[in-house]
């Protein structure tokens, strides 16, 4: 299951540098698949839509930090637990029940992002 940041976020930014996939962005900041990954050129998102890895994508949130579901691997392949949740002082990095994923899917996502 991917991780999401709830509206209780206090915008402290502690989570952002901890993410090995660069999947966490400050509210209002555009994101790119290529940020913090080895992906170049055309990339198929996990919902089946294709994008240019270097193209800016609309922010998921304008007000608080957010996690890009297509880049979140719950730190599988890097750490034993999601680092964003481990460092969050207000416990607002939680499982995203709208995006359930098995360990196998998370490992595949990690491998796709870091060739």
N, C-alpha and C positions, 0 to 999 in steps of 0.2 A: 504494500500500500504506500502510495506517495505521502509526503508530509505537506501540510498546509499551515499557514500562519493565520491565526484568528484576529478578529478586530480588537482583541485585548492587547495587541502589540503596542509597546511604548516607543517604538522606533529607536531603540538603543543601538542597533546595528551589530550586536555581538555575534549574531548568527552568520552574517554575510561572509566574513573571511574564513569561517570554518568549513564551508561547503566545498568538497573536492570537485564538484561538477560545475561550479559557478552558476548554480540554479537559483540563487537568492538575490533579489534586486530590491533596491529602495523604492518605495511607492512613487509612481510617476516616471520612473526610469524605464526606457525601452530595453528589451532583451534581444539577444542573438543566440542561436544555437552554437555558434563558433566560440562564444565567450567561455574560456576555461576548458575547452574540449579540443580534440584534434580533428573535428569535422570541418570539411571544406566543401564548397560547391553545393549541389542539390542534396537535400536531406528530406527524407520522409518522416514526418512526425508520427508519433505512435497512434494518432487518430486517423492516419492514412493521408493526411494533407501534405503536399510537398511545399518546401520553402527553400530559398537560398540561405545557406547557413550563416552568411554574413549580413543578411538583410535584417533591419530593425523590425521588431514585432511590438505590438501594442502592449503596454503594461497591464498586468492582471489587476492591479490596484493602484489608485492614485494617492491613497492616504497612508497606508502602512506597507512595511516590507512584504514581499510576496515570494512564493516559490513556484518556479516554472515546472509544472508536472512532467513535461516531456524531458526534463533534464534531471529530475530528482530520482535518485536510486536508493534513498534512505541510507546512504553511505556504504551500501553493500559493495564489497570488494576493496574497500578502503579502511573502514573502521567497524568495530563490533556493534555500534549503535549510531543512530542519527546524531551527528554532532550539533546541529542547530538546536535540537531539543535538549541536548546535554548542557548547552551554555545559556539557554534562554532564562533570564531571571524571573519571568512571569508565566512560564509554562504555556506559551501560546503557539508553540510548534507541535502540532498534533497530527495523528493519522488522518488522512483525507479519505473519508468513507466513500467518496464518489469515485475514487481511483484505486480499487483493490488490486494488488499485484503480488504474485508469489515471489519467493527468493529467486527462482529460475528466471522469471521475467525481469527482475531487478538486475541480475547478473548480465542478462542479454542486453539490457538497456545500457549498462555500464560499458560493455564491450563495444556497443555501437557508437557510443560517445567518445570513447578513448581507444582508437584503432591501434 
